[in-house]
Structures are given as structure tokens and as C-alpha cells.
Amino acid sequence: MGDIILGFIGIALSLFMIKFRRMIGDTVGDALWMQRLGGVFTITIFAAIAIFFWSLLMIFDLENVFLKPILKPFGAFGIG
């Protein structure tokens, strides 16, 4: 039940990040590595999309299904 609530909070956070990306971008500032990837506003949108999909995975309890193949190569380090 807690994952579902956190998932909905994450979806709300991601929508908030997309709506107020200019305010977030002005607060965070612009770094050189952000310029190479499209700017601070693009990075904010990418982060919001990642949080949105992570929240959907939490709601439907599919985190392990999607993340296990990604984390499998890091099993030697105790991460997967």
C-alpha cells in the first residue's frame, strides 16, 4: 500500500517538475555538462520522465521485473 501512495506522489512530483521547469532550472543553475545534453530545462524534463516511469513501476510492483536485467552485470559488486 505504501508503494502505491509513493507512486502517486512521484507522478504528482513529475508533473510539477514539467510545469515549473523554468523555476526549477533557475534554482538549480546551468552547468557545463547540462549544456552538452541540451540545457537545464531538458535535464529537468528527462528527470521528470524518469520519475514518472519509476512511479508507474512502483504502483504496479514491476520494479524488479524491469530493473533486474539492468542491474545483473553489477551483481559482482553486490548491487543486483
PESULRA-V372356 format. One line per field, one symbol per residue. ss: DSSP state (@ for helix, = for strand, . for the rest). Layout:
ss=???
//
This chain:
ss=.@@@@@@@@@@@@@@@@@@.@@@@@@@@...@@@@@...@@@@@@@@@@@@@@@@@@@@...@@@@@@@@@@@@@@@...
//
